[in-house]
Amino acid sequence: MQSNLKTQQDEIAAAMKNVKRKIVVLSGKGGVGKSTVASNLALAFGKKFPGKVGIADLDFSGPNIAKMLGVEDKKVEVQDNGKPLPVVGPLDVKIISMAFFLETSSTPVVWRGPLKMKALNQFLTDFEWGPLEILIFDMPPGTGDEAISIMQMLPDLDGVVIVTTPQEVSILDTGKSLVMSRKMLGEESDPVLGIIENMSVFKCPSCNAEHTLFGEGGGEKMANEFNTEVLGKIPFDLNIRVDEDKGLSEAFEYFSPIVTKLLKKLKKK
């Protein structure tokens, strides 16, 4: 088993030899906007490094990144050497997603674990990324088999970004994913880069007043409990939802300060 895992890790490392930094975006539960955060982080990084940023949508059951980045109608191109190329999205961000291989947007991926893991291995070894400054992995929610297997297979991860909302139930679940990250990747080097608190406040489109629909202070409470920091707070902005449904989000501007913090942290590693 260990030998097979080492072989997979070596194959993935070879396929990603030109990727400078690799980070995982993770949450302990669905519905917190993890894919929204991952896609906008990719765009914010893409603004700093045009053509040098990639995002891998590893949530096979709910592959939303293609839709959020406005490329759900595109298809993967295959080179003469048989290597598939990522789809190129806004700001020349390179994207792979199961969405590109589904017959329609409503086609479900009804696979058991072993088939998902086989497809995952192909995702991580077959694609020709080219040289990248950073590659973001949008993980499936939770701390189950898929998340564990992915974390084991990905070699030389540079860090984990945890996504939560302010409410207590979200903090309870996302705290588990933070603990899992440290156990699997090593507590001494602390793989957790920080927490992003999504939907921190609701911005009223009529009066610009801010309302704490899901409570407040949750991100700070979690950061204090687990000895990390809040990288940033993203408001519940209706424009984010409307624009992402159209694949036109400019919400990545909220993420520019977060990217600056992440780059500083990554340079120290």
PyMOL commands that set and color helices and strands:
alter all, ss='L'
color gray80, all
select helices_A, chain A and resi 2-15+34-48+65-68+90-92+98-101+113-126+145-153+168-185+218-225+238-245+251-268
alter helices_A, ss='H'
color red, helices_A
select strands_A, chain A and resi 19-26+53-57+77-78+84-85+87-88+94-96+132-138+159-164+192-203+210-211+230-236
alter strands_A, ss='S'
color yellow, strands_A
deselect
rebuild
show_as cartoon
